[in-house]
Amino acid sequence: MRIHAVTHLEYPEFHDLIADMHRLRYRVFRDRLNWDVSVSGDMEIDAYDALKPTYIIAVDASGAVVGCARLLPTLGPTMLVNTFPALLGSYPAPKSDSIFESSRFCVDTGAAEAVAATGLRDATLSLLAGILEWGLLTRLEAVVTVTDVRFERILRRAGWPLERFAQPMQIGDTRALAGRLAISQAALMSVREIGQIEGPVLTARTVRPEAA
């Protein structure tokens, strides 16, 4: 499993991987989960993809994209503040160049067959490790995210528990919530231990993006 951290400066170099990432997001969010998302042909692309995010992309031994996540600085627009502000409850909206938002986290469950002893897919654990490694390299304090109670349980099992901002809310068919994930060496070591990951997972050149 290879994990690429692709900043906007590297989009041309990773054009094909990014296109495959958008196709994976279509298959997961439109086809499998039946979310009401913006699409273009066979790709899922929304307004936040125009804000120069950093993409964390998992690639298997055959070169296929099997997982991804999107990271945006909280100094600019985010899904939490601009799309799902109710999930903050009374918590103040994060606004810091050391806090990024993670969104569009997904894994191709059909292709990512390898499963760790915890029952979690290797691609899931490698993506989480990749986010933590990138966060440590770029000196982030935390990432925040909008997710659901199912993925909150996955994060807990992976050794990186979510700190909730407020109680979950029903949004459509989803019990949604938002929270904070601290970036720390201890969290990375926990995810690596649970996923039986030896050493760094990131393979791409890592550049700190400009805050949007």
Secondary structure, DSSP 8 states (H G I E B T S, - for coil): -EEEEE-GGGTTTTHHHHHHHHHHHIIIIIIIS-----EETTEE--GGGGG--EEEEEE-TTS-EEEEEEEEETTS--HHHHT-GGGGTTS-----TTEEEEEEEEE-TTT---B-TTS-BHHHHHHHHHHHHHHHHTT--EEEEEEEHHHHHHHHHTT---EESS--EEETTEEEEEEEEE--HHHHHHHHHHHT--S--B-S--------
